[in-house]
Structures are given as structure tokens and as C-alpha cells.
Amino acid sequence: MMQPKNYYKIEGDTLKRLKVTCAKCGEGVFLAEHEDRRSCGRCGYTEYKK
Ligand SMILES: [Zn+2]
């Protein structure tokens, strides 16, 4: 499975994901970043940040 490098960035010693893949749509569909949540523009899936 291909994981392009630019979807990640290193912050200190933590590997941080810049793009989150939609759990429903799968690979290739990313969730849009919002202040308190991430949402999928395709299926409407929403993931709330803790
Ligand atoms: Zn989706």
C-alpha cells in the first residue's frame, strides 16, 4: 500500500498525520480539517477531535 511521504510530517519525535483517510470511503478519500472535527465531503462521515 502506498503512503506518500508528504501526508506526514515529523514534529519533534512524533510522526503526525496531515491527512486522515475516511474510515468509510477508504484509501484516496481524505477528511476535511475543521477546528473541532474532521469530516468527509463524500459520505458525510464526521470524526470529532478529543
Ligand atoms: Zn467518506
mmCIF file of the protein (N, C-alpha, C, O) and its ligand, coordinates in Angstrom:
data_MODEL
# 
_entry.id   MODEL 
# 
loop_
_entity.id 
_entity.type 
_entity.pdbx_number_of_molecules 
1 polymer     1 
2 non-polymer 1 
# 
_entity_poly.entity_id                      1 
_entity_poly.type                           'polypeptide(L)' 
_entity_poly.nstd_linkage                   no 
_entity_poly.nstd_monomer                   no 
_entity_poly.pdbx_seq_one_letter_code       MMQPKNYYKIEGDTLKRLKVTCAKCGEGVFLAEHEDRRSCGRCGYTEYKK 
_entity_poly.pdbx_seq_one_letter_code_can   MMQPKNYYKIEGDTLKRLKVTCAKCGEGVFLAEHEDRRSCGRCGYTEYKK 
_entity_poly.pdbx_strand_id                 A 
# 
loop_
_entity_poly_seq.entity_id 
_entity_poly_seq.num 
_entity_poly_seq.mon_id 
_entity_poly_seq.hetero 
1 1  MET n 
1 2  MET n 
1 3  GLN n 
1 4  PRO n 
1 5  LYS n 
1 6  ASN n 
1 7  TYR n 
1 8  TYR n 
1 9  LYS n 
1 10 ILE n 
1 11 GLU n 
1 12 GLY n 
1 13 ASP n 
1 14 THR n 
1 15 LEU n 
1 16 LYS n 
1 17 ARG n 
1 18 LEU n 
1 19 LYS n 
1 20 VAL n 
1 21 THR n 
1 22 CYS n 
1 23 ALA n 
1 24 LYS n 
1 25 CYS n 
1 26 GLY n 
1 27 GLU n 
1 28 GLY n 
1 29 VAL n 
1 30 PHE n 
1 31 LEU n 
1 32 ALA n 
1 33 GLU n 
1 34 HIS n 
1 35 GLU n 
1 36 ASP n 
1 37 ARG n 
1 38 ARG n 
1 39 SER n 
1 40 CYS n 
1 41 GLY n 
1 42 ARG n 
1 43 CYS n 
1 44 GLY n 
1 45 TYR n 
1 46 THR n 
1 47 GLU n 
1 48 TYR n 
1 49 LYS n 
1 50 LYS n 
# 
loop_
_struct_asym.id 
_struct_asym.entity_id 
A 1 
B 2 
# 
loop_
_chem_comp.id 
_chem_comp.type 
_chem_comp.mon_nstd_flag 
ALA 'L-peptide linking' y 
ARG 'L-peptide linking' y 
ASN 'L-peptide linking' y 
ASP 'L-peptide linking' y 
CYS 'L-peptide linking' y 
GLN 'L-peptide linking' y 
GLU 'L-peptide linking' y 
GLY 'peptide linking'   y 
HIS 'L-peptide linking' y 
ILE 'L-peptide linking' y 
LEU 'L-peptide linking' y 
LYS 'L-peptide linking' y 
MET 'L-peptide linking' y 
PHE 'L-peptide linking' y 
PRO 'L-peptide linking' y 
SER 'L-peptide linking' y 
THR 'L-peptide linking' y 
TYR 'L-peptide linking' y 
VAL 'L-peptide linking' y 
ZN  non-polymer         . 
# 
_pdbx_entity_nonpoly.entity_id   2 
_pdbx_entity_nonpoly.name        ? 
_pdbx_entity_nonpoly.comp_id     ZN 
# 
_pdbx_nonpoly_scheme.asym_id         B 
_pdbx_nonpoly_scheme.entity_id       2 
_pdbx_nonpoly_scheme.mon_id          ZN 
_pdbx_nonpoly_scheme.ndb_seq_num     1 
_pdbx_nonpoly_scheme.pdb_seq_num     101 
_pdbx_nonpoly_scheme.auth_seq_num    101 
_pdbx_nonpoly_scheme.pdb_mon_id      ZN 
_pdbx_nonpoly_scheme.auth_mon_id     ZN 
_pdbx_nonpoly_scheme.pdb_strand_id   A 
_pdbx_nonpoly_scheme.pdb_ins_code    . 
# 
loop_
_atom_site.group_PDB 
_atom_site.id 
_atom_site.type_symbol 
_atom_site.label_atom_id 
_atom_site.label_alt_id 
_atom_site.label_comp_id 
_atom_site.label_asym_id 
_atom_site.label_entity_id 
_atom_site.label_seq_id 
_atom_site.pdbx_PDB_ins_code 
_atom_site.Cartn_x 
_atom_site.Cartn_y 
_atom_site.Cartn_z 
_atom_site.occupancy 
_atom_site.B_iso_or_equiv 
_atom_site.pdbx_formal_charge 
_atom_site.auth_seq_id 
_atom_site.auth_comp_id 
_atom_site.auth_asym_id 
_atom_site.auth_atom_id 
_atom_site.pdbx_PDB_model_num 
ATOM   1   N  N  . MET A 1 1  ? 0.843   -1.203 0.000  1.00 0.00 ? 1   MET A N  1 
ATOM   2   C  CA . MET A 1 1  ? 0.000   0.000  0.000  1.00 0.00 ? 1   MET A CA 1 
ATOM   3   C  C  . MET A 1 1  ? 0.881   1.258  0.000  1.00 0.00 ? 1   MET A C  1 
ATOM   4   O  O  . MET A 1 1  ? 1.794   1.372  0.818  1.00 0.00 ? 1   MET A O  1 
ATOM   5   N  N  . MET A 1 2  ? 0.620   2.170  -0.884 1.00 0.00 ? 2   MET A N  1 
ATOM   6   C  CA . MET A 1 2  ? 1.445   3.378  -0.984 1.00 0.00 ? 2   MET A CA 1 
ATOM   7   C  C  . MET A 1 2  ? 1.025   4.423  0.045  1.00 0.00 ? 2   MET A C  1 
ATOM   8   O  O  . MET A 1 2  ? -0.161  4.706  0.218  1.00 0.00 ? 2   MET A O  1 
ATOM   9   N  N  . GLN A 1 3  ? 1.996   4.974  0.706  1.00 0.00 ? 3   GLN A N  1 
ATOM   10  C  CA . GLN A 1 3  ? 1.749   6.036  1.676  1.00 0.00 ? 3   GLN A CA 1 
ATOM   11  C  C  . GLN A 1 3  ? 2.673   7.199  1.331  1.00 0.00 ? 3   GLN A C  1 
ATOM   12  O  O  . GLN A 1 3  ? 3.806   7.251  1.809  1.00 0.00 ? 3   GLN A O  1 
ATOM   13  N  N  . PRO A 1 4  ? 2.202   8.127  0.506  1.00 0.00 ? 4   PRO A N  1 
ATOM   14  C  CA . PRO A 1 4  ? 3.056   9.256  0.113  1.00 0.00 ? 4   PRO A CA 1 
ATOM   15  C  C  . PRO A 1 4  ? 3.620   9.985  1.325  1.00 0.00 ? 4   PRO A C  1 
ATOM   16  O  O  . PRO A 1 4  ? 2.910   10.241 2.297  1.00 0.00 ? 4   PRO A O  1 
ATOM   17  N  N  . LYS A 1 5  ? 4.889   10.310 1.255  1.00 0.00 ? 5   LYS A N  1 
ATOM   18  C  CA . LYS A 1 5  ? 5.590   10.920 2.377  1.00 0.00 ? 5   LYS A CA 1 
ATOM   19  C  C  . LYS A 1 5  ? 5.009   12.255 2.810  1.00 0.00 ? 5   LYS A C  1 
ATOM   20  O  O  . LYS A 1 5  ? 5.023   12.591 3.994  1.00 0.00 ? 5   LYS A O  1 
ATOM   21  N  N  . ASN A 1 6  ? 4.501   13.013 1.851  1.00 0.00 ? 6   ASN A N  1 
ATOM   22  C  CA . ASN A 1 6  ? 4.035   14.356 2.210  1.00 0.00 ? 6   ASN A CA 1 
ATOM   23  C  C  . ASN A 1 6  ? 2.708   14.370 2.968  1.00 0.00 ? 6   ASN A C  1 
ATOM   24  O  O  . ASN A 1 6  ? 2.191   15.440 3.289  1.00 0.00 ? 6   ASN A O  1 
ATOM   25  N  N  . TYR A 1 7  ? 2.166   13.216 3.248  1.00 0.00 ? 7   TYR A N  1 
ATOM   26  C  CA . TYR A 1 7  ? 0.974   13.172 4.078  1.00 0.00 ? 7   TYR A CA 1 
ATOM   27  C  C  . TYR A 1 7  ? 1.348   13.128 5.560  1.00 0.00 ? 7   TYR A C  1 
ATOM   28  O  O  . TYR A 1 7  ? 0.489   13.116 6.442  1.00 0.00 ? 7   TYR A O  1 
ATOM   29  N  N  . TYR A 1 8  ? 2.627   13.106 5.793  1.00 0.00 ? 8   TYR A N  1 
ATOM   30  C  CA . TYR A 1 8  ? 3.097   13.036 7.170  1.00 0.00 ? 8   TYR A CA 1 
ATOM   31  C  C  . TYR A 1 8  ? 4.096   14.140 7.422  1.00 0.00 ? 8   TYR A C  1 
ATOM   32  O  O  . TYR A 1 8  ? 4.752   14.628 6.502  1.00 0.00 ? 8   TYR A O  1 
ATOM   33  N  N  . LYS A 1 9  ? 4.205   14.524 8.662  1.00 0.00 ? 9   LYS A N  1 
ATOM   34  C  CA . LYS A 1 9  ? 5.303   15.408 8.987  1.00 0.00 ? 9   LYS A CA 1 
ATOM   35  C  C  . LYS A 1 9  ? 5.819   15.076 10.379 1.00 0.00 ? 9   LYS A C  1 
ATOM   36  O  O  . LYS A 1 9  ? 5.083   14.613 11.250 1.00 0.00 ? 9   LYS A O  1 
ATOM   37  N  N  . ILE A 1 10 ? 7.073   15.321 10.551 1.00 0.00 ? 10  ILE A N  1 
ATOM   38  C  CA . ILE A 1 10 ? 7.697   14.995 11.825 1.00 0.00 ? 10  ILE A CA 1 
ATOM   39  C  C  . ILE A 1 10 ? 7.676   16.226 12.726 1.00 0.00 ? 10  ILE A C  1 
ATOM   40  O  O  . ILE A 1 10 ? 8.159   17.295 12.352 1.00 0.00 ? 10  ILE A O  1 
ATOM   41  N  N  . GLU A 1 11 ? 7.119   16.062 13.898 1.00 0.00 ? 11  GLU A N  1 
ATOM   42  C  CA . GLU A 1 11 ? 7.127   17.152 14.878 1.00 0.00 ? 11  GLU A CA 1 
ATOM   43  C  C  . GLU A 1 11 ? 7.832   16.626 16.105 1.00 0.00 ? 11  GLU A C  1 
ATOM   44  O  O  . GLU A 1 11 ? 7.280   15.814 16.848 1.00 0.00 ? 11  GLU A O  1 
ATOM   45  N  N  . GLY A 1 12 ? 9.055   17.085 16.321 1.00 0.00 ? 12  GLY A N  1 
ATOM   46  C  CA . GLY A 1 12 ? 9.851   16.536 17.417 1.00 0.00 ? 12  GLY A CA 1 
ATOM   47  C  C  . GLY A 1 12 ? 10.127  15.080 17.110 1.00 0.00 ? 12  GLY A C  1 
ATOM   48  O  O  . GLY A 1 12 ? 10.709  14.761 16.073 1.00 0.00 ? 12  GLY A O  1 
ATOM   49  N  N  . ASP A 1 13 ? 9.717   14.203 17.993 1.00 0.00 ? 13  ASP A N  1 
ATOM   50  C  CA . ASP A 1 13 ? 9.895   12.780 17.723 1.00 0.00 ? 13  ASP A CA 1 
ATOM   51  C  C  . ASP A 1 13 ? 8.557   12.107 17.434 1.00 0.00 ? 13  ASP A C  1 
ATOM   52  O  O  . ASP A 1 13 ? 8.421   10.887 17.518 1.00 0.00 ? 13  ASP A O  1 
ATOM   53  N  N  . THR A 1 14 ? 7.564   12.945 17.089 1.00 0.00 ? 14  THR A N  1 
ATOM   54  C  CA . THR A 1 14 ? 6.236   12.393 16.815 1.00 0.00 ? 14  THR A CA 1 
ATOM   55  C  C  . THR A 1 14 ? 5.940   12.436 15.322 1.00 0.00 ? 14  THR A C  1 
ATOM   56  O  O  . THR A 1 14 ? 6.164   13.450 14.660 1.00 0.00 ? 14  THR A O  1 
ATOM   57  N  N  . LEU A 1 15 ? 5.447   11.351 14.815 1.00 0.00 ? 15  LEU A N  1 
ATOM   58  C  CA . LEU A 1 15 ? 5.033   11.306 13.422 1.00 0.00 ? 15  LEU A CA 1 
ATOM   59  C  C  . LEU A 1 15 ? 3.569   11.732 13.369 1.00 0.00 ? 15  LEU A C  1 
ATOM   60  O  O  . LEU A 1 15 ? 2.685   11.055 13.894 1.00 0.00 ? 15  LEU A O  1 
ATOM   61  N  N  . LYS A 1 16 ? 3.340   12.873 12.721 1.00 0.00 ? 16  LYS A N  1 
ATOM   62  C  CA . LYS A 1 16 ? 1.990   13.414 12.699 1.00 0.00 ? 16  LYS A CA 1 
ATOM   63  C  C  . LYS A 1 16 ? 1.372   13.262 11.320 1.00 0.00 ? 16  LYS A C  1 
ATOM   64  O  O  . LYS A 1 16 ? 1.978   13.603 10.304 1.00 0.00 ? 16  LYS A O  1 
ATOM   65  N  N  . ARG A 1 17 ? 0.173   12.752 11.310 1.00 0.00 ? 17  ARG A N  1 
ATOM   66  C  CA . ARG A 1 17 ? -0.523  12.611 10.038 1.00 0.00 ? 17  ARG A CA 1 
ATOM   67  C  C  . ARG A 1 17 ? -1.179  13.924 9.663  1.00 0.00 ? 17  ARG A C  1 
ATOM   68  O  O  . ARG A 1 17 ? -1.871  14.533 10.478 1.00 0.00 ? 17  ARG A O  1 
ATOM   69  N  N  . LEU A 1 18 ? -0.965  14.363 8.428  1.00 0.00 ? 18  LEU A N  1 
ATOM   70  C  CA . LEU A 1 18 ? -1.558  15.611 7.968  1.00 0.00 ? 18  LEU A CA 1 
ATOM   71  C  C  . LEU A 1 18 ? -2.927  15.367 7.369  1.00 0.00 ? 18  LEU A C  1 
ATOM   72  O  O  . LEU A 1 18 ? -3.817  16.214 7.439  1.00 0.00 ? 18  LEU A O  1 
ATOM   73  N  N  . LYS A 1 19 ? -3.076  14.204 6.784  1.00 0.00 ? 19  LYS A N  1 
ATOM   74  C  CA . LYS A 1 19 ? -4.351  13.892 6.143  1.00 0.00 ? 19  LYS A CA 1 
ATOM   75  C  C  . LYS A 1 19 ? -4.901  12.629 6.772  1.00 0.00 ? 19  LYS A C  1 
ATOM   76  O  O  . LYS A 1 19 ? -4.172  11.664 6.998  1.00 0.00 ? 19  LYS A O  1 
ATOM   77  N  N  . VAL A 1 20 ? -6.180  12.645 7.051  1.00 0.00 ? 20  VAL A N  1 
ATOM   78  C  CA . VAL A 1 20 ? -6.819  11.473 7.618  1.00 0.00 ? 20  VAL A CA 1 
ATOM   79  C  C  . VAL A 1 20 ? -7.743  10.867 6.573  1.00 0.00 ? 20  VAL A C  1 
ATOM   80  O  O  . VAL A 1 20 ? -8.591  11.545 5.992  1.00 0.00 ? 20  VAL A O  1 
ATOM   81  N  N  . THR A 1 21 ? -7.560  9.603  6.359  1.00 0.00 ? 21  THR A N  1 
ATOM   82  C  CA . THR A 1 21 ? -8.379  8.897  5.374  1.00 0.00 ? 21  THR A CA 1 
ATOM   83  C  C  . THR A 1 21 ? -9.752  8.588  5.957  1.00 0.00 ? 21  THR A C  1 
ATOM   84  O  O  . THR A 1 21 ? -9.871  8.232  7.130  1.00 0.00 ? 21  THR A O  1 
ATOM   85  N  N  . CYS A 1 22 ? -10.772 8.724  5.145  1.00 0.00 ? 22  CYS A N  1 
ATOM   86  C  CA . CYS A 1 22 ? -12.130 8.420  5.593  1.00 0.00 ? 22  CYS A CA 1 
ATOM   87  C  C  . CYS A 1 22 ? -12.264 6.931  5.906  1.00 0.00 ? 22  CYS A C  1 
ATOM   88  O  O  . CYS A 1 22 ? -11.864 6.076  5.116  1.00 0.00 ? 22  CYS A O  1 
ATOM   89  N  N  . ALA A 1 23 ? -12.838 6.641  7.078  1.00 0.00 ? 23  ALA A N  1 
ATOM   90  C  CA . ALA A 1 23 ? -12.990 5.253  7.505  1.00 0.00 ? 23  ALA A CA 1 
ATOM   91  C  C  . ALA A 1 23 ? -14.013 4.506  6.647  1.00 0.00 ? 23  ALA A C  1 
ATOM   92  O  O  . ALA A 1 23 ? -13.957 3.282  6.531  1.00 0.00 ? 23  ALA A O  1 
ATOM   93  N  N  . LYS A 1 24 ? -14.928 5.236  6.060  1.00 0.00 ? 24  LYS A N  1 
ATOM   94  C  CA . LYS A 1 24 ? -15.974 4.604  5.237  1.00 0.00 ? 24  LYS A CA 1 
ATOM   95  C  C  . LYS A 1 24 ? -15.582 4.498  3.768  1.00 0.00 ? 24  LYS A C  1 
ATOM   96  O  O  . LYS A 1 24 ? -15.781 3.463  3.131  1.00 0.00 ? 24  LYS A O  1 
ATOM   97  N  N  . CYS A 1 25 ? -15.017 5.591  3.237  1.00 0.00 ? 25  CYS A N  1 
ATOM   98  C  CA . CYS A 1 25 ? -14.670 5.610  1.816  1.00 0.00 ? 25  CYS A CA 1 
ATOM   99  C  C  . CYS A 1 25 ? -13.340 4.908  1.545  1.00 0.00 ? 25  CYS A C  1 
ATOM   100 O  O  . CYS A 1 25 ? -13.112 4.396  0.449  1.00 0.00 ? 25  CYS A O  1 
ATOM   101 N  N  . GLY A 1 26 ? -12.465 4.887  2.552  1.00 0.00 ? 26  GLY A N  1 
ATOM   102 C  CA . GLY A 1 26 ? -11.201 4.188  2.407  1.00 0.00 ? 26  GLY A CA 1 
ATOM   103 C  C  . GLY A 1 26 ? -10.121 5.026  1.751  1.00 0.00 ? 26  GLY A C  1 
ATOM   104 O  O  . GLY A 1 26 ? -10.196 6.255  1.730  1.00 0.00 ? 26  GLY A O  1 
ATOM   105 N  N  . GLU A 1 27 ? -9.116  4.350  1.218  1.00 0.00 ? 27  GLU A N  1 
ATOM   106 C  CA . GLU A 1 27 ? -7.948  4.999  0.627  1.00 0.00 ? 27  GLU A CA 1 
ATOM   107 C  C  . GLU A 1 27 ? -8.326  5.993  -0.463 1.00 0.00 ? 27  GLU A C  1 
ATOM   108 O  O  . GLU A 1 27 ? -9.186  5.715  -1.299 1.00 0.00 ? 27  GLU A O  1 
ATOM   109 N  N  . GLY A 1 28 ? -7.679  7.149  -0.448 1.00 0.00 ? 28  GLY A N  1 
ATOM   110 C  CA . GLY A 1 28 ? -7.885  8.129  -1.510 1.00 0.00 ? 28  GLY A CA 1 
ATOM   111 C  C  . GLY A 1 28 ? -8.894  9.207  -1.159 1.00 0.00 ? 28  GLY A C  1 
ATOM   112 O  O  . GLY A 1 28 ? -8.949  10.246 -1.816 1.00 0.00 ? 28  GLY A O  1 
ATOM   113 N  N  . VAL A 1 29 ? -9.689  8.967  -0.133 1.00 0.00 ? 29  VAL A N  1 
ATOM   114 C  CA . VAL A 1 29 ? -10.659 9.984  0.285  1.00 0.00 ? 29  VAL A CA 1 
ATOM   115 C  C  . VAL A 1 29 ? -10.243 10.483 1.658  1.00 0.00 ? 29  VAL A C  1 
ATOM   116 O  O  . VAL A 1 29 ? -10.167 9.720  2.621  1.00 0.00 ? 29  VAL A O  1 
ATOM   117 N  N  . PHE A 1 30 ? -9.977  11.781 1.726  1.00 0.00 ? 30  PHE A N  1 
ATOM   118 C  CA . PHE A 1 30 ? -9.482  12.348 2.969  1.00 0.00 ? 30  PHE A CA 1 
ATOM   119 C  C  . PHE A 1 30 ? -10.527 13.198 3.655  1.00 0.00 ? 30  PHE A C  1 
ATOM   120 O  O  . PHE A 1 30 ? -11.409 13.773 3.016  1.00 0.00 ? 30  PHE A O  1 
ATOM   121 N  N  . LEU A 1 31 ? -10.411 13.265 4.972  1.00 0.00 ? 31  LEU A N  1 
ATOM   122 C  CA . LEU A 1 31 ? -11.336 14.065 5.759  1.00 0.00 ? 31  LEU A CA 1 
ATOM   123 C  C  . LEU A 1 31 ? -10.875 15.514 5.777  1.00 0.00 ? 31  LEU A C  1 
ATOM   124 O  O  . LEU A 1 31 ? -9.678  15.794 5.847  1.00 0.00 ? 31  LEU A O  1 
ATOM   125 N  N  . ALA A 1 32 ? -11.831 16.431 5.713  1.00 0.00 ? 32  ALA A N  1 
ATOM   126 C  CA . ALA A 1 32 ? -11.528 17.853 5.767  1.00 0.00 ? 32  ALA A CA 1 
ATOM   127 C  C  . ALA A 1 32 ? -11.291 18.263 7.215  1.00 0.00 ? 32  ALA A C  1 
ATOM   128 O  O  . ALA A 1 32 ? -12.031 17.861 8.112  1.00 0.00 ? 32  ALA A O  1 
ATOM   129 N  N  . GLU A 1 33 ? -10.257 19.062 7.433  1.00 0.00 ? 33  GLU A N  1 
ATOM   130 C  CA . GLU A 1 33 ? -9.907  19.503 8.777  1.00 0.00 ? 33  GLU A CA 1 
ATOM   131 C  C  . GLU A 1 33 ? -10.774 20.674 9.225  1.00 0.00 ? 33  GLU A C  1 
ATOM   132 O  O  . GLU A 1 33 ? -10.888 21.678 8.522  1.00 0.00 ? 33  GLU A O  1 
ATOM   133 N  N  . HIS A 1 34 ? -11.372 20.538 10.376 1.00 0.00 ? 34  HIS A N  1 
ATOM   134 C  CA . HIS A 1 34 ? -12.102 21.636 10.992 1.00 0.00 ? 34  HIS A CA 1 
ATOM   135 C  C  . HIS A 1 34 ? -11.530 21.833 12.388 1.00 0.00 ? 34  HIS A C  1 
ATOM   136 O  O  . HIS A 1 34 ? -10.722 21.033 12.860 1.00 0.00 ? 34  HIS A O  1 
ATOM   137 N  N  . GLU A 1 35 ? -11.949 22.888 13.032 1.00 0.00 ? 35  GLU A N  1 
ATOM   138 C  CA . GLU A 1 35 ? -11.386 23.201 14.342 1.00 0.00 ? 35  GLU A CA 1 
ATOM   139 C  C  . GLU A 1 35 ? -11.619 22.091 15.363 1.00 0.00 ? 35  GLU A C  1 
ATOM   140 O  O  . GLU A 1 35 ? -10.716 21.726 16.115 1.00 0.00 ? 35  GLU A O  1 
ATOM   141 N  N  . ASP A 1 36 ? -12.827 21.567 15.381 1.00 0.00 ? 36  ASP A N  1 
ATOM   142 C  CA . ASP A 1 36 ? -13.153 20.564 16.399 1.00 0.00 ? 36  ASP A CA 1 
ATOM   143 C  C  . ASP A 1 36 ? -13.493 19.195 15.829 1.00 0.00 ? 36  ASP A C  1 
ATOM   144 O  O  . ASP A 1 36 ? -13.833 18.272 16.570 1.00 0.00 ? 36  ASP A O  1 
ATOM   145 N  N  . ARG A 1 37 ? -13.399 19.068 14.519 1.00 0.00 ? 37  ARG A N  1 
ATOM   146 C  CA . ARG A 1 37 ? -13.777 17.797 13.901 1.00 0.00 ? 37  ARG A CA 1 
ATOM   147 C  C  . ARG A 1 37 ? -13.153 17.640 12.523 1.00 0.00 ? 37  ARG A C  1 
ATOM   148 O  O  . ARG A 1 37 ? -12.588 18.578 11.962 1.00 0.00 ? 37  ARG A O  1 
ATOM   149 N  N  . ARG A 1 38 ? -13.270 16.436 11.998 1.00 0.00 ? 38  ARG A N  1 
ATOM   150 C  CA . ARG A 1 38 ? -12.860 16.166 10.626 1.00 0.00 ? 38  ARG A CA 1 
ATOM   151 C  C  . ARG A 1 38 ? -14.071 15.556 9.941  1.00 0.00 ? 38  ARG A C  1 
ATOM   152 O  O  . ARG A 1 38 ? -14.768 14.725 10.523 1.00 0.00 ? 38  ARG A O  1 
ATOM   153 N  N  . SER A 1 39 ? -14.317 15.966 8.714  1.00 0.00 ? 39  SER A N  1 
ATOM   154 C  CA . SER A 1 39 ? -15.477 15.408 8.037  1.00 0.00 ? 39  SER A CA 1 
ATOM   155 C  C  . SER A 1 39 ? -15.168 15.024 6.599  1.00 0.00 ? 39  SER A C  1 
ATOM   156 O  O  . SER A 1 39 ? -14.297 15.606 5.954  1.00 0.00 ? 39  SER A O  1 
ATOM   157 N  N  . CYS A 1 40 ? -15.894 14.043 6.118  1.00 0.00 ? 40  CYS A N  1 
ATOM   158 C  CA . CYS A 1 40 ? -15.735 13.568 4.756  1.00 0.00 ? 40  CYS A CA 1 
ATOM   159 C  C  . CYS A 1 40 ? -16.745 14.270 3.869  1.00 0.00 ? 40  CYS A C  1 
ATOM   160 O  O  . CYS A 1 40 ? -17.943 14.259 4.154  1.00 0.00 ? 40  CYS A O  1 
ATOM   161 N  N  . GLY A 1 41 ? -16.270 14.879 2.798  1.00 0.00 ? 41  GLY A N  1 
ATOM   162 C  CA . GLY A 1 41 ? -17.157 15.599 1.897  1.00 0.00 ? 41  GLY A CA 1 
ATOM   163 C  C  . GLY A 1 41 ? -17.939 14.673 0.988  1.00 0.00 ? 41  GLY A C  1 
ATOM   164 O  O  . GLY A 1 41 ? -18.873 15.094 0.305  1.00 0.00 ? 41  GLY A O  1 
ATOM   165 N  N  . ARG A 1 42 ? -17.555 13.422 0.986  1.00 0.00 ? 42  ARG A N  1 
ATOM   166 C  CA . ARG A 1 42 ? -18.186 12.475 0.081  1.00 0.00 ? 42  ARG A CA 1 
ATOM   167 C  C  . ARG A 1 42 ? -19.349 11.723 0.735  1.00 0.00 ? 42  ARG A C  1 
ATOM   168 O  O  . ARG A 1 42 ? -20.440 11.644 0.170  1.00 0.00 ? 42  ARG A O  1 
ATOM   169 N  N  . CYS A 1 43 ? -19.106 11.174 1.928  1.00 0.00 ? 43  CYS A N  1 
ATOM   170 C  CA . CYS A 1 43 ? -20.161 10.371 2.564  1.00 0.00 ? 43  CYS A CA 1 
ATOM   171 C  C  . CYS A 1 43 ? -20.734 11.041 3.813  1.00 0.00 ? 43  CYS A C  1 
ATOM   172 O  O  . CYS A 1 43 ? -21.731 10.580 4.369  1.00 0.00 ? 43  CYS A O  1 
ATOM   173 N  N  . GLY A 1 44 ? -20.097 12.135 4.251  1.00 0.00 ? 44  GLY A N  1 
ATOM   174 C  CA . GLY A 1 44 ? -20.623 12.840 5.412  1.00 0.00 ? 44  GLY A CA 1 
ATOM   175 C  C  . GLY A 1 44 ? -20.119 12.328 6.745  1.00 0.00 ? 44  GLY A C  1 
ATOM   176 O  O  . GLY A 1 44 ? -20.531 12.815 7.798  1.00 0.00 ? 44  GLY A O  1 
ATOM   177 N  N  . TYR A 1 45 ? -19.235 11.354 6.705  1.00 0.00 ? 45  TYR A N  1 
ATOM   178 C  CA . TYR A 1 45 ? -18.652 10.815 7.932  1.00 0.00 ? 45  TYR A CA 1 
ATOM   179 C  C  . TYR A 1 45 ? -17.948 11.919 8.706  1.00 0.00 ? 45  TYR A C  1 
ATOM   180 O  O  . TYR A 1 45 ? -17.169 12.679 8.132  1.00 0.00 ? 45  TYR A O  1 
ATOM   181 N  N  . THR A 1 46 ? -18.213 12.014 9.996  1.00 0.00 ? 46  THR A N  1 
ATOM   182 C  CA . THR A 1 46 ? -17.585 13.039 10.829 1.00 0.00 ? 46  THR A CA 1 
ATOM   183 C  C  . THR A 1 46 ? -16.888 12.398 12.008 1.00 0.00 ? 46  THR A C  1 
ATOM   184 O  O  . THR A 1 46 ? -17.425 11.510 12.670 1.00 0.00 ? 46  THR A O  1 
ATOM   185 N  N  . GLU A 1 47 ? -15.687 12.866 12.253 1.00 0.00 ? 47  GLU A N  1 
ATOM   186 C  CA . GLU A 1 47 ? -14.873 12.336 13.344 1.00 0.00 ? 47  GLU A CA 1 
ATOM   187 C  C  . GLU A 1 47 ? -14.561 13.502 14.261 1.00 0.00 ? 47  GLU A C  1 
ATOM   188 O  O  . GLU A 1 47 ? -13.937 14.472 13.831 1.00 0.00 ? 47  GLU A O  1 
ATOM   189 N  N  . TYR A 1 48 ? -14.974 13.430 15.497 1.00 0.00 ? 48  TYR A N  1 
ATOM   190 C  CA . TYR A 1 48 ? -14.727 14.526 16.430 1.00 0.00 ? 48  TYR A CA 1 
ATOM   191 C  C  . TYR A 1 48 ? -13.383 14.397 17.104 1.00 0.00 ? 48  TYR A C  1 
ATOM   192 O  O  . TYR A 1 48 ? -12.958 13.305 17.482 1.00 0.00 ? 48  TYR A O  1 
ATOM   193 N  N  . LYS A 1 49 ? -12.723 15.529 17.249 1.00 0.00 ? 49  LYS A N  1 
ATOM   194 C  CA . LYS A 1 49 ? -11.433 15.542 17.924 1.00 0.00 ? 49  LYS A CA 1 
ATOM   195 C  C  . LYS A 1 49 ? -11.654 15.511 19.424 1.00 0.00 ? 49  LYS A C  1 
ATOM   196 O  O  . LYS A 1 49 ? -12.651 16.022 19.934 1.00 0.00 ? 49  LYS A O  1 
ATOM   197 N  N  . LYS A 1 50 ? -10.715 14.908 20.111 1.00 0.00 ? 50  LYS A N  1 
ATOM   198 C  CA . LYS A 1 50 ? -10.860 14.808 21.558 1.00 0.00 ? 50  LYS A CA 1 
ATOM   199 C  C  . LYS A 1 50 ? -10.344 16.057 22.243 1.00 0.00 ? 50  LYS A C  1 
ATOM   200 O  O  . LYS A 1 50 ? -10.386 16.151 23.470 1.00 0.00 ? 50  LYS A O  1 
HETATM 201 ZN ZN . ZN  B 2 .  ? -16.314 9.190  3.359  1.00 0.00 2 101 ZN  A ZN 1 
# 
